[in-house]
Amino acid sequence: MGVEEFDGVSDLLKLSRALADEGYEDVLFVDLEDAGRILTEKRLELIRAVAEGDVESIRGLARQLDRKENVVHEDLTLLFEEGVIDFEEEKNRKIPVLRHENIWIKPVSLKRKATV
């Protein structure tokens, strides 16, 4: 039995269309191997807080979640680099906002390899 990921562009386009048909139009796909690194429990907590929309600054988000500001900043920087969030600049503040409405881990298919 082999393990295949949906790496092909056509597979992801088909999946994107199917998801859009079900109302999931703005989707970020994350590779399975990257998901564990990017979507840790603490980063998911950040993502949820940003999704709720009451974030005024990185400092305010750190206070809201009772976390150190420098650690929150590091996590937000990684999420920015991975395409999960953006920053809006307002006065002297950087406000994290979600770049996509949905994050999906690319499917993994367990297929039996054909025997000859």
N, C-alpha and C positions, 0 to 999 in steps of 0.2 A: 504494500500500500504506500503510495506517495502522497506528499503534501504539496499542494499548489496554492499560490496566492494569486489574487486577481491583479496581476501586474500589467496585463495588456490594456492598452488604451480603449479598445473596443469593449472589453468587459466592464471597465469603469464607466464608459459612456452609457452602456445598457443599464447598469445599476443606477447611475445618476438619473436617467430618464424615468426608471421605475420608481425611484424615490420621489422625484418631482411629481409624478402622477399621484402619489400618496400624500402630497403636501410638504415634502421635505425638499425645498428648492435650493436652499443655501447650505451646501454640505462641504465640509473639509474631510477628506479621506486621509487616515493615518495608517501607515504600515504597522502590522502586528508587532514587529520587533521594536518599533519606535514608541508604540502606545504605552508600554510599561515604563519607559523612561520619561515620557512627556506627561502622562496622565496619572501622576502619583496622587495619593489621597489629599495631601496638602494643596497641590496645584488644582485638583478638582474643586476643592473648597474655594480657592481664588476664582476659578471660572464661574462657579455658581454665584458668588458674591458680585462679580462683574455683571453677570447676566441679569441679576435683580435690578441693577441700574442706579443704586444709591451711592456710587463711588465718586468722591470729590477729588481724591488725590491718592497717590501711592501711600503716603503717610497715613491718611485717613483709613485706607483699606487695611493697613497693618494694624492700626489701633482697633478697628472694627473686629478683626479676627484674632486679636491678642497675640500678634506675631511680631518679631523684630523687623523693622523697616528694611534693613539691608537684605535680609533673607527673602522678604516679599519682592523686593526690587529684582533680585537675582532670578526668582521664579518667573516673574512677569517678563523679564528680558528673554528667558528661554521660550516662554509661550509666544512672545512676539517673533522671535527668530523662526519658530516652527509654524507660524501662520495662524495661530489660535486667536491672538488679540492684536489690536492696534493701540496707539496712544493718540489722544487728542490733546493738543496743547492749549491751555487757557491761562493767560497771565504767566505766572511762574510755576504752573503745575502741569504735570503729565497725568492725564486721566485715562486709565485703561478701559477699553471698550472691546466687545467681542467682534471679531472679524467675520465670523460665520455663525449662523443660528444653530447648526447641527454639526457634531463631530462623530464620524463613523470610522470604525476600525475596518480596514479592508478585509473582506471575507477570506477565509481559508477553506479550501476544499480538500477533503480526504478522499482521494480516488484510488481505486485499485489499478495498478499498472497492468496493462494487457500482457498476457503471457503468450508466447509464440510456440 
